[in-house]
Amino acid sequence: MENLKDNTFNFGRNWELFLKVLDEERIAQAEKSLKQMLEVEELNNKSFLDVGSGSGLFSLAARRLGAEVHSFDYNQMSVACTAELKKRYFPDDPDWKIEQGSVLDTEFMQSLGTFDIVYSWGVLHHTGNMWKALENVRIPLSMSGKLFLAIYNDQGNSSRHWLSIKKLYNRLPGIAKLLLIYPVFVRLWGPTLLKDIIQGKPFYSWIHYKNNRGMSQWRDVVDWVGGYPFEVAKPEEIFEFYKKKGFILTKLKTCGGGLGNNEFVFQRIV
């Protein structure tokens, strides 16, 4: 990720732990997510840029769907995670390139060339300068290309509350972080598990949990609590930003005004 300082979250460390539980079901879920949002069945003869590749899961999914893939991340541990997945599934593959770089570095983005699909899921709001990042992801997109983004939903005061929690988490020493994680875990999962019990289906939601990022329940919560820098936007703000720059919205999946990411697919028309 971008602009890492001592009090920011080490996303790469979280992804490194995630790779220990990565399995075929999670990879298939990632492939399904790409196919649904991009409205395709395969990505043969397409070039795919993964901006902020994290674990490398979606780079892997795009490659398995047939795309020529270029992955980069600011966090060196995330770059290593992506490289590990390539080593596991596509060793010595010339059609999957991986490097370290920053979406905030305009010259770097210009050096990448052009791509049919530019993908950045849950990344740009962690850069410390979201609107510049949103601007820069346009640079490597081909003239008729698709831009697939996911940006945290602006919940007003609730988002400001979460921002305070994230700042606190990243300032705490190691063991103290757990003291914050556990109550948040209960806050996020408690109502759902209680509802399952009331409905006579104990732990149903836990057992059938499906995160389209492939994360486990615990890693998902850690990523959420620790994810700082942290910015948010309303869906209409993202829509208007790209409309003014010659894009049309071809697919939208919101989080219903609540906690989470709104997903957008834009296509360049000018």
Backbone as a ProteinNet text record, in pm:
[ID]
protein_1_A
[PRIMARY]
MENLKDNTFNFGRNWELFLKVLDEERIAQAEKSLKQMLEVEELNNKSFLDVGSGSGLFSLAARRLGAEVHSFDYNQMSVACTAELKKRYFPDDPDWKIEQGSVLDTEFMQSLGTFDIVYSWGVLHHTGNMWKALENVRIPLSMSGKLFLAIYNDQGNSSRHWLSIKKLYNRLPGIAKLLLIYPVFVRLWGPTLLKDIIQGKPFYSWIHYKNNRGMSQWRDVVDWVGGYPFEVAKPEEIFEFYKKKGFILTKLKTCGGGLGNNEFVFQRIV
[TERTIARY]
83.1	0	87.9	25.1	97.1	129.7	235.7	271	274.2	339.3	343.8	429.6	376.5	448	438.7	501.6	505	365.8	269.4	137	35.5	83.3	-8.6	-4.2	-105.9	-125.5	-33.6	24.3	106.6	16.4	-39.5	-130.2	-60.4	66.6	139.4	146.4	164.7	169.6	36.9	-73.4	-204.8	-223	-177.2	-189	-97.8	18.3	108.4	43.2	-27.3	-98.2	-216.6	-279.9	-393	-353	-233.8	-190.3	-184.9	-173.5	-167.8	-301.6	-411.1	-543.6	-604.4	-529	-580.6	-601.5	-719.3	-749.7	-822.8	-854.1	-917.4	-1053.3	-1127.5	-1259.8	-1248.8	-1150.8	-1132.3	-1087.4	-1004.4	-960.6	-1078.9	-1161.7	-1280.4	-1376	-1387.5	-1473.1	-1420.4	-1289.5	-1228.3	-1254.7	-1241.9	-1270.7	-1416.2	-1505.5	-1647.8	-1675.4	-1609.9	-1627.1	-1585.1	-1470.9	-1425.4	-1522.2	-1567	-1657.3	-1789.9	-1841.1	-1969.3	-1960.3	-1858.8	-1850	-1805.1	-1718.1	-1671.9	-1764.1	-1860.9	-1960.3	-1893.1	-1804.7	-1732.8	-1728.5	-1692.4	-1670.5	-1522.7	-1442.8	-1298	-1230.4	-1097.7	-1022.4	-911.4	-930.9	-832.6	-808.6	-681.2	-640.7	-666.4	-681.6	-698.2	-576.4	-541	-433.5	-496.8	-440.7	-501.9	-396.4	-420.5	-331.2	-393.9	-324.6	-371.8	-299.3	-370.6	-313.7	-330.8	-221.1	-228.3	-268.4	-181.8	-220.5	-240.1	-187.7	-210.4	-158.8	-248.6	-210.6	-174.8	-222.4	-205.5	-320	-421.9	-532.5	-602.9	-630.6	-706.4	-619	-490.8	-398.5	-400	-396.5	-402.7	-533.4	-644.5	-774.7	-779.2	-727.9	-727.7	-640.2	-525.7	-435.9	-501.7	-571	-638.9	-754.1	-808.3	-914.3	-858.6	-725.7	-663.5	-598.2	-602.6	-546.7	-395.1	-333.2	-192.7	-190.2	-119.3	-132.6	-4.9	-25.4	83.3	36.5	109.6	71.9	174.4	125.8	219.5	153.9	237.9	192.6	304.6	268	367.2	436.1	361	411.5	494.1	620	708.8	660.9	599	548.4	432.5	352.3	244.6	300.8	406.5	473.4	523.1	580.8	630.8	517.6	402.1	286.7	240.3	231.3	190.8	290.9	418.6	522.1	511.4	473.4	456.8	342.8	233.6	122.8	161.8	235.9	283.2	371.8	458.6	548.3	469.9	359.3	279.1	203.5	146.1	51.1	99.3	186.8	234.4	384.9	465.7	610.5	669.5	758.5	830.4	737.3	621.3	523.8	555.7	588.3	621	499.8	379.2	257.7	203.4	283.7	246.3	369.2	365	475.8	438.2	535.6	512.6	622.8	584.9	685.5	631.3	723	684.9	666.6	562.2	537.9	422.6	407.5	303.5	207	79	-22.8	-17.3	42.9	55.8	173.6	257	372.9	329.6	304.5	251.6	346.6	475.1	572	573.5	562.8	557.2	433.6	318.6	195.3	204.1	270.8	287.3	380.2	470.1	569.1	512.4	392.6	338.5	283.2	253.6	187.3	36	-38	-184.2	-240.2	-359.8	-422.2	-571.4	-624.5	-767.9	-849.6	-794.4	-863	-765.6	-806.6	-730.9	-816.2	-759.5	-833	-768.5	-850.1	-796.8	-908.9	-909.1	-1018.5	-975.2	-1038.9	-1012.5	-872.6	-814.1	-675	-662.8	-728.2	-703.1	-739.4	-836.3	-873	-773.2	-671	-565.5	-433.7	-433.5	-308.4	-267.5	-358.8	-331.4	-365.5	-400	-439.4	-531.1	-652.8	-744.4	-777.9	-801.1	-846.2	-734.3	-611.2	-500.3	-487	-506.2	-499.5	-609.5	-729.4	-839.8	-808.6	-737.7	-694.8	-590.4	-493.5	-380.7	-414.9	-517	-549	-604.8	-641.6	-687.7	-571.3	-451.1	-336.8	-309.1	-300.9	-267.1	-386.1	-503.3	-621.6	-629.6	-653.4	-665.3	-790.5	-800.8	-908.3	-1046.8	-1062.2	-1192.5	-1191.2	-1093.9	-1074.8	-1174.8	-1173.7	-1262.1	-1182.2	-1238.4	-1178.2	-1265.8	-1212.8	-1287.7	-1231.1	-1313.4	-1269.7	-1363.7	-1310.6	-1393.2	-1343.8	-1435.4	-1401.4	-1493	-1435.4	-1514.8	-1630.2	-1745.2	-1864.4	-1855.7	-1896.5	-1900.7	-2028.4	-2013.5	-2127.1	-2144.7	-2081.3	-2094.2	-2022.3	-2092.6	-2032.1	-1975.2	-2039.5	-1990.2	-1851	-1828.2	-1696.4	-1591.5	-1629.5	-1535	-1501.5	-1600.7	-1579.5	-1479.3	-1497.6	-1406.4	-1266.4	-1257.2	-1126.2	-1049.9	-1119.6	-1055.8	-1006.7	-1088	-1049.3	-926	-922.4	-809.4	-680	-690	-572.6	-522.7	-615.8	-578.8	-512.3	-569.7	-516.1	-370	-339.6	-205.2	-104.1	-151.5	-60.9	-30.9	-112.8	-99	16.8	82.4	183.6	117.1	196.3	146.9	32.3	53.7	-48.3	-171.7	-153.5	-266.8	-361.6	-309.2	-394.2	-505.7	-471.7	-572.8	-684.9	-651.4	-752.5	-854.7	-814.1	-906.6	-978.3	-906.6	-965.1	-1084.2	-1070.4	-1174.7	-1310.3	-1317.9	-1449.7	-1507.4	-1420	-1469.1	-1521.7	-1451.2	-1495.9	-1635.7	-1655.4	-1787.4	-1891.2	-1850.4	-1942.7	-1985.9	-1893.1	-1924.4	-1996.3	-1958	-2014.3	-2124.3	-2126.2	-2222.8	-2367.9	-2415.2	-2556.5	-2592.7	-2502.3	-2528.6	-2539.2	-2445.7	-2447.1	-2567.6	-2605.9	-2724.8	-2850.6	-2857.9	-2972.1	-2981	-2866	-2864	-2919.7	-2881.6	-2929.9	-3080.4	-3129.3	-3273.3	-3351.2	-3290.7	-3356.1	-3334.1	-3268.2	-3246.1	-3137.6	-3045	-2935.7	-2803	-2762	-2638.4	-2518.2	-2445.9	-2322.2	-2341.8	-2464.9	-2489.9	-2412.3	-2421.1	-2353.6	-2202.9	-2151.2	-2007.8	-1958.6	-2031.2	-1991.5	-2000.4	-2102.6	-2125.9	-2073.1	-1983.3	-1927.8	-1853.5	-1888	-1822.7	-1780	-1650.2	-1596.7	-1538	-1583.1	-1536.7	-1391.3	-1326.4	-1182.7	-1108.2	-1183.4	-1120.4	-1072.7	-1093.6	-1041.8	-1124.4	-1056.6	-1127.4	-1196.6	-1286	-1358.7	-1264	-1164.9	-1073.5	-985.7	-927.1	-840	-918.6	-1044.9	-1130.4	-1147.4	-1169.5	-1186.1	-1055.3	-943.7	-814	-784.4	-812.5	-791.7	-878.1	-1001.3	-1091.3	-1046.6	-1016.7	-979	-844.8	-750.9	-617.6	-600.1	-694.1	-674.5	-665.6	-545.6	-520.4	-391.4	-383.1	-478	-615.3	-714.9	-854.4	-932.4	-985.4	-1072.9	-1198.5	-1302	-1431.3	-1491.8	-1592.5	-1663.7	-1803.8	-1895.9	-2030.6	-2029.9	-2117.1	-2118.4	-2132	-2216.1	-2237.1	-2113	-2028.3	-1904.2	-1809.5	-1799.4	-1714.6	-1770.7	-1901.9	-1968	-1943.4	-1963.9	-1946.3	-1800.8	-1709	-1566.3	-1528.4	-1572.3	-1534.6	-1621.4	-1742.6	-1829.2	-1765.6	-1711.1	-1648.5	-1521.8	-1467.9	-1343.6	-1365.8	-1491.8	-1521.8	-1544.1	-1599.9	-1628.7	-1778.6	-1824.9	-1961.9	-1956.1	-2054.7	-2065.6	-2138.7	-2072.8	-2135.2	-2182.6	-2131.7	-2172	-2152	-2250	-2242.5	-2296.2	-2220.1	-2263.2	-2235.1	-2339.2	-2320.2	-2330.4	-2288.5	-2300	-2427.3	-2522.5	-2651.8	-2646.8	-2549.1	-2538.9	-2472	-2425.2	-2367.5	-2217.2	-2166.2	-2023.1	-1968.9	-1863.2	-1803.1	-1767.9	-1745	-1703.2	-1818.7	-1821.4	-1904	-1814.6	-1864.5	-1786	-1837.2	-1743.4	-1775.3	-1697.4	-1762.3	-1690.9	-1723.7	-1620.3	-1634.1	-1569.2	-1620.9	-1559.5	-1529	-1409.5	-1369.9	-1442.9	-1500.6	-1571.2	-1509.3	-1420.2	-1351.2	-1205
-118.1	0	125	241.4	365.7	438.6	520.6	612.3	546.9	433.3	362.3	437.2	450.8	513.5	419.3	458.9	370.2	337.7	428.6	405	362	302.9	251.1	99.2	40.2	-104.3	-175.7	-286.4	-368.1	-467	-422.1	-506.6	-634.3	-621.5	-737.5	-849.8	-815	-917.3	-991	-919.3	-983.2	-1077.9	-1036.2	-1121.6	-1243.4	-1226.7	-1339.5	-1449.5	-1409.2	-1505.6	-1566.5	-1486.7	-1535.5	-1648.4	-1639.9	-1742	-1881.1	-1887.5	-2017.7	-2091.4	-2016.4	-2079.5	-2074	-2021.6	-2013.1	-2152.8	-2175	-2305	-2286.6	-2396.3	-2392.2	-2324.3	-2343.9	-2281.3	-2129.2	-2075.6	-1931.1	-1877.4	-1951.8	-1909.1	-1908	-2011	-2018	-1902.6	-1864.8	-1753.1	-1622.9	-1606.6	-1487.5	-1483.2	-1597.2	-1603.6	-1566.3	-1617.5	-1588.7	-1439.6	-1375.7	-1232.4	-1153	-1187.8	-1117.9	-1137.7	-1259.2	-1288.3	-1213.6	-1208.7	-1142.5	-992	-928.2	-783.1	-736.4	-812.1	-774.4	-827.8	-912.3	-969.2	-1045.5	-1137.3	-1221.7	-1364.3	-1456.8	-1594.8	-1630.3	-1552.6	-1574.1	-1441.2	-1438	-1315.7	-1341.3	-1439.2	-1468.6	-1346.6	-1322.9	-1211.5	-1074.7	-1071.6	-946.1	-922.1	-795.2	-759.2	-702.7	-739.8	-713.2	-653.6	-531.8	-466.2	-469.5	-532.4	-542.9	-436.8	-329.8	-216.7	-240.2	-269.9	-306	-451.8	-541.8	-682.3	-756.8	-705.4	-769.6	-911.9	-1005.7	-1147.1	-1202.5	-1137	-1187.9	-1276.2	-1292.5	-1382.3	-1344	-1215.5	-1177.1	-1168.4	-1148.4	-1164	-1309.7	-1399.6	-1543	-1576.4	-1523.7	-1551.5	-1502.5	-1381.1	-1326.2	-1409.3	-1454.3	-1536.8	-1669.9	-1728.4	-1856.8	-1839.7	-1719.6	-1692.5	-1658.3	-1654.2	-1637.9	-1504.5	-1411.1	-1278.4	-1276.9	-1183.4	-1150	-1050.9	-1081.9	-1009.3	-934.3	-812.3	-732.5	-690	-729.7	-701.2	-608.1	-512.9	-436.2	-394.9	-369.7	-322.5	-238	-145.9	-61.6	-137.9	-225	-300.4	-419	-426.6	-531.7	-670.7	-684	-814.4	-857.9	-762.8	-795.6	-839.6	-772.8	-814.4	-957.7	-989.2	-1124.3	-1226.5	-1188	-1278.6	-1309.2	-1205.8	-1225	-1315	-1291.5	-1374.8	-1520	-1540	-1675.8	-1747.5	-1677.6	-1741.2	-1774.9	-1685.2	-1716	-1840	-1847.9	-1962.6	-2092	-2085	-2204.8	-2250.9	-2155.6	-2192	-2165	-2064.6	-2030.8	-2002.2	-2096.7	-2072.9	-2043.5	-1943.6	-1908.1	-1867.9	-1814.3	-1774.1	-1632.5	-1614.9	-1481.7	-1389.6	-1444.4	-1363.4	-1314.3	-1326.9	-1271.1	-1201.2	-1068.2	-987.5	-925.9	-915.9	-865.6	-766.7	-653.6	-557.5	-471.6	-395.8	-300.9	-164.2	-93.1	40	106.5	235	313.1	373.6	359.2	420.2	573	625.6	770.6	826.7	738.9	778.6	788.8	910.6	931.5	879.6	901	853.9	701.4	637.1	491.1	441.8	503	461.2	481.1	587.5	612.9	511.8	454	361	221.1	193.9	57.7	17.4	113.5	81.7	87.4	20.2	22.5	-117.6	-122.2	-250	-245.5	-362.2	-373.1	-360.6	-409.8	-405	-353.6	-250.1	-201.8	-229.4	-304.5	-356.5	-307.7	-252.8	-209.5	-218.8	-329	-358.9	-329.5	-229.2	-201.1	-150.4	-79	-34.5	117.2	185.6	328.4	411.9	364.7	437.9	417.1	334.1	312.7	379.8	459.9	518.5	643.9	708.8	837.2	954.4	926.5	1031.6	967.9	934.6	855.8	921.5	1051.2	1114.8	1122.3	1138.9	1131.2	988.7	889.9	750.2	720.5	771.4	752.9	817.8	927.6	994	910.6	859.4	790.9	653.8	587	455.5	466.4	586.8	606.4	597.7	630.2	646.9	522.6	402.9	285.4	216.2	276.3	212.4	240.2	135.5	151.4	232.3	277	368.3	308.5	178.8	116	23.4	44.5	-46.2	-30.5	-129	-129.3	-107.9	-26.4	6.4	-51	-146.9	-216.9	-173.3	-102.1	-45.7	-84.6	-87	-99.2	3.2	86.1	196.3	191.7	213.6	212.3	311.9	266.5	350	453.3	575.5	682.7	669.9	635.7	621.3	742.5	852.4	970.9	955.2	980.7	976.1	838.6	734	599.1	578.8	633.3	622.8	697.5	813.8	889.6	810.9	740.2	656.3	544.9	478.1	371.6	425	545	605.6	620.7	661.2	675.8	540.4	436.8	302.4	254.6	277.9	235.3	306.5	434.5	508.8	453.6	426.8	373.1	236.9	150.1	15.4	20.4	105.7	110	179.2	243.9	305.1	211.8	109.1	18.6	-79.9	-121.8	-227.8	-360.8	-458.9	-587	-650.7	-691.1	-764.6	-680.4	-549.9	-460.8	-454.1	-480.9	-480.7	-584.9	-700.7	-804.9	-759.9	-678.4	-629.3	-540.4	-481.8	-401.2	-486.4	-583.5	-667.7	-747.9	-807.4	-897.7	-828.9	-711.2	-647	-605.9	-566.8	-532.2	-657.7	-768.6	-895.5	-930.9	-912.8	-939.5	-842.4	-715.4	-613.3	-646.7	-694.3	-721.5	-854.1	-955.1	-1088.8	-1123.5	-1058.6	-1092.9	-1092	-982.3	-977.2	-1088.4	-1118.7	-1223.1	-1360	-1390.8	-1521.3	-1535.8	-1425.2	-1427.3	-1451.6	-1388.4	-1408.3	-1554.5	-1614.7	-1756	-1845.3	-1815.1	-1894.4	-1880.8	-1758.1	-1733	-1807.2	-1816.6	-1884.3	-2035.7	-2082.3	-2226.2	-2281.2	-2194.4	-2236.5	-2185	-2236.7	-2188	-2194.6	-2082.1	-2069.7	-2090.6	-2081.8	-2101.3	-1999	-1871.3	-1766.2	-1781	-1826.6	-1846.4	-1959.2	-2069.9	-2186.4	-2158.2	-2080.4	-2054.8	-1918	-1862.8	-1731	-1733.6	-1639.8	-1628.2	-1483.3	-1460.1	-1327.9	-1331.7	-1242.7	-1251.9	-1211.2	-1172.8	-1150.1	-1275.8	-1378.3	-1503.8	-1509.2	-1404.5	-1401	-1485.9	-1531.7	-1598	-1491	-1534.6	-1441.5	-1356.3	-1421.6	-1350.4	-1251.8	-1295.1	-1207.3	-1090	-1111.3	-1005	-896.2	-936.3	-839.3	-765.6	-838	-773.6	-671.5	-706.9	-615.8	-491.1	-509.3	-396.7	-304.5	-361.8	-280	-210.5	-281.7	-225.2	-135.7	-141.4	-74.7	76.9	127.7	271.4	300.5	404.8	512.9	463.8	548.8	511.3	631.7	622.9	726.9	660.8	738.6	686	780.1	730.2	812.7	758.9	845.6	804.6	755.7	661.2	609.8	719.6	818	924.7	1010.6	1020.3	1096.8	1028.2	896.3	820.7	827.6	812.2	818.9	953.7	1062.9	1196.7	1223.1	1174.2	1193.3	1135.6	1013.6	949.8	993.3	1031.5	1083.5	1207.1	1294.2	1416.9	1388.1	1268.1	1233.5	1140.3	1129.6	1054.7	906.9	867.6	727.2	705.8	585.9	547	432	426.9	319.7	202.7	86.4	-30	-133.6	-125.7	-221.4	-156.9	-177.2	-121.4	-222.6	-241.7	-327.6	-253.1	-207.7	-130	-220	-165.9	-238.4	-196.3	-139.5	-105.8	8.8	97.9	212.3	181.6	58.5	18.5	9.6	-80.6	-100.6	-184.5	-137.8	-216.7	-135.1	-205.7	-144	-135.4	-27	-19	-54.9	-140.4	-186.7	-120.6	-77.6	-6.5	-65.6	-74.1	-100.5	13.6	85.6	196.7	159.6	219	200.9	336.4	348.9	475	492	608.7	634.1	746.4	826.4	932.7	933
0	0	0	20.8	0.3	130.3	123.9	230.9	368	377.8	505.2	605.3	725.7	835.9	954.1	1063.4	1178.8	1231.6	1215.7	1272.6	1167.1	1057.7	956.8	957	897.9	902.3	802.8	845	755.4	682.5	571.6	494.4	448	412.6	363.8	465.4	592.8	697.4	706.5	695	699.5	580.5	462.5	344.8	355.6	417.2	435.4	518.8	624.2	707.9	632.9	548.7	470.5	375.7	317.3	221.5	282.9	414.2	481.1	474.5	451.5	446.2	306.1	210.5	74.3	16.3	-42	-100.7	-232.8	-297.5	-428.9	-425.2	-317.7	-306.5	-306.5	-235.5	-231.7	-366.9	-436.5	-570.2	-666.6	-659.1	-745.8	-716.8	-589.1	-551.5	-611.3	-613	-672.3	-822.7	-889.1	-1032.5	-1060.2	-978	-993.7	-979.4	-882.8	-861.6	-985	-1042.8	-1163.6	-1278.9	-1298.3	-1409.9	-1395.7	-1274	-1251.7	-1275.3	-1217.7	-1228.9	-1367.3	-1430.8	-1564.2	-1673.7	-1634	-1724.9	-1839.5	-1799.6	-1895.4	-1841.5	-1926.7	-1885.6	-1883.2	-1956.2	-1957.2	-1994.4	-1978.3	-2006.3	-2108.2	-2193.6	-2296.9	-2384.4	-2417	-2503	-2440.5	-2307.9	-2235.4	-2146.1	-2129.1	-2036.4	-1909.8	-1795.1	-1664	-1572.1	-1523.6	-1428.4	-1290.2	-1195.5	-1056.9	-973.9	-942.2	-868.3	-718.9	-651	-510.2	-497.1	-542.2	-558.1	-427.1	-315.5	-185.9	-181.9	-159.3	-153.7	-290.4	-394.7	-530.3	-575.9	-490.2	-521.7	-650.6	-669.5	-788.8	-913.1	-894.9	-1007.7	-1052.9	-956.4	-987.3	-1057.6	-1006	-1066.8	-1211	-1235	-1370.8	-1463.5	-1411.4	-1494.2	-1527.6	-1430.4	-1455.7	-1554.7	-1562.5	-1659.6	-1797.8	-1807.8	-1938.6	-1965.8	-1870.6	-1893.8	-1882.7	-1952.2	-1931	-1815	-1708.3	-1581.9	-1544.9	-1495.2	-1437.2	-1298.6	-1194.7	-1056.3	-992.9	-912.4	-831.4	-699.9	-602.5	-472.3	-412.6	-325.2	-257.5	-145.4	-79.5	34.7	-13.8	29.2	-19	20.9	139.2	180.6	90.9	46.9	-46.3	-180.8	-226.4	-350	-335.6	-218.7	-193.9	-191.7	-136.7	-134.8	-277.1	-358.7	-497.9	-570.7	-545.8	-607.6	-561.3	-435.8	-384	-455.6	-480.3	-552.2	-695.7	-759.2	-894.7	-892.2	-792.3	-779.4	-762.4	-686.3	-660.8	-785.2	-858.8	-963.5	-1106.5	-1125.3	-1259.8	-1257.6	-1213.6	-1206.8	-1344.1	-1346.8	-1470.5	-1584.6	-1549.4	-1651.6	-1701.2	-1829.1	-1881.1	-1892.9	-1880.6	-1894.3	-1759.9	-1655	-1524.5	-1467.4	-1466.2	-1416.6	-1281.6	-1192	-1056.5	-1020.3	-962	-917.5	-803.8	-744.2	-640.9	-705.4	-663.9	-718.2	-646.9	-669.9	-603.7	-704.2	-677.8	-763.5	-754	-649.7	-634.9	-714.8	-768.3	-848	-994.1	-1039.3	-1174.4	-1281.4	-1264.1	-1362.7	-1370.8	-1255.7	-1255	-1328.7	-1303.1	-1369.3	-1520.5	-1562.3	-1706.2	-1771.2	-1691.9	-1745.9	-1770.6	-1721.5	-1725.2	-1861.4	-1946.6	-2072.1	-2054.1	-2142	-2134.2	-2116	-2055.4	-2021	-2053.8	-2089.2	-2116.3	-1988.1	-1878.2	-1748.2	-1643.1	-1573	-1457.7	-1334.9	-1243.1	-1127.3	-998.6	-909.6	-779.7	-676.5	-604	-511.6	-367.3	-306.8	-166.1	-138.4	-232.5	-220.5	-213.5	-303.9	-321.7	-199.9	-120.3	1.2	114.3	91.6	191.3	152.1	47.8	-0.6	75.4	143.2	207	116.7	-9.7	-104.3	-208.2	-164.5	-245.4	-379	-379.5	-503.2	-607	-563	-658.5	-711.8	-624.4	-667.2	-768.8	-744	-838.6	-973.1	-969	-1091.4	-1165	-1090.9	-1154	-1212.1	-1159.5	-1216.4	-1357.9	-1399.9	-1538	-1637.4	-1588.9	-1679.9	-1764.3	-1705.9	-1787.9	-1853.6	-1850.9	-1908.3	-2057.3	-2135.6	-2280.7	-2314.3	-2437.8	-2476.7	-2458	-2473.9	-2454.4	-2332.9	-2244.5	-2133.5	-2020.5	-1929.5	-1813.4	-1685.4	-1598	-1470.2	-1360.1	-1284.7	-1180.2	-1044.7	-967.5	-840.3	-727.1	-606.7	-487.1	-386	-337.7	-247.3	-125.8	-7.7	114.9	109.1	154.1	158.5	270.1	240	339.5	421.1	549.4	640.4	732.7	698.7	782.5	915.3	1023.9	1157.1	1190	1140.5	1166.5	1106	986.7	923.4	1004.5	1059.1	1143.8	1270.8	1323.4	1442	1410.9	1296.9	1258	1231.3	1178.4	1156	1287.4	1391.5	1523.4	1574.9	1556.1	1600.4	1524.5	1394.6	1312.8	1354.8	1381.2	1426.4	1559.4	1650.7	1781.3	1766.9	1686.8	1667.5	1623.3	1528.4	1473	1562.6	1668.7	1765.8	1882.4	1899.5	2013.3	1992.2	2100.8	2090.8	2059.8	2017.6	1968.3	2042.8	2169.7	2243.9	2268.7	2281.7	2308.3	2189.5	2070.4	1951.1	1964.6	2022	2039.8	2131.9	2231.8	2324.6	2254.4	2143.2	2063.3	1959.6	1902.7	1798.2	1850.1	1968.2	2017.2	2036	2101	2111.2	1976.4	1883.3	1749.5	1679.3	1697.8	1640.3	1690.9	1822.1	1881.1	1826.2	1809.5	1757.4	1615.1	1532.8	1392.9	1371.8	1450.3	1431.3	1531.5	1647.6	1751.5	1707.2	1646.8	1604.8	1506.2	1413.4	1313.7	1379	1468.4	1534.9	1627.1	1692.3	1777.9	1694.1	1579.2	1489	1444.7	1415.7	1375.7	1486.5	1609.9	1723.7	1738.6	1727.5	1738.8	1630.7	1512.4	1399.5	1402.4	1507.2	1520.4	1430.8	1386.7	1298.4	1355.2	1470.1	1533.1	1438.7	1430.8	1352.2	1201.9	1154.5	1011.5	927.3	966.2	888.9	895.1	1008.1	1024.1	932.9	934.3	855	705.6	667	525.2	481.4	560.2	529.6	396.7	309	179.8	159.3	165.7	136.9	-3.2	-92.1	-230.3	-247.3	-137	-139.1	-96.8	-53.8	-16.7	127.1	205.3	341.3	436.4	542.5	652.1	736	825.4	910.2	995.2	1054.9	1143	1066.3	954.8	876.8	820.2	789.4	739.4	844.5	969.9	1077.8	1104.8	1106.9	1130.5	1021.1	896.5	784.5	799.7	845.8	861.6	975.3	1090.3	1205.8	1182.8	1123	1106.2	986.1	890.8	763	769.2	786	790.5	715.5	630.3	606.1	560.1	580.1	558.7	509.9	386.6	332.3	277.8	261.9	217	113.1	42.6	-55.1	-75.7	-104.6	-140.9	-286.3	-319.5	-457.6	-562	-533.3	-631.2	-651.5	-549.1	-562.8	-660.6	-649.1	-741.2	-882.7	-894	-1024.3	-1092.7	-1020.3	-1078	-1114.7	-1033.2	-1058.7	-1194.8	-1221.7	-1347.6	-1465.3	-1437.9	-1546.2	-1609.4	-1526.2	-1575.6	-1655.8	-1640.6	-1708.2	-1827.2	-1870.1	-1991.3	-1973.3	-1857.4	-1830.6	-1812.1	-1846.8	-1814.5	-1713.6	-1626.9	-1528.5	-1593.1	-1599.7	-1661.6	-1560.2	-1437.3	-1333.9	-1198	-1109.7	-975.2	-875.7	-768.1	-658.2	-529.3	-461.5	-339.8	-216.9	-105	22	95.8	22.7	80.4	179.2	162.6	251.5	383.9	400.8	528.2	526.4	608.9	624.8	509.6	446.2	340.7	217.7	107.2	-18.4	-117.3	-191.8	-310.9	-429.7	-518.6	-632.9	-760.9	-844.3	-966.8	-1083.3	-1198	-1323.1	-1417	-1457.3	-1551.8	-1683.4	-1791.6	-1922.5	-1982.2	-2035.7	-2096.9	-2231	-2252.6	-2379.2	-2459.5	-2397.4	-2471.3	-2432
[MASK]
++++++++++++++++++++++++++++++++++++++++++++++++++++++++++++++++++++++++++++++++++++++++++++++++++++++++++++++++++++++++++++++++++++++++++++++++++++++++++++++++++++++++++++++++++++++++++++++++++++++++++++++++++++++++++++++++++++++++++++++++++++++++++++++++++++++++++++++

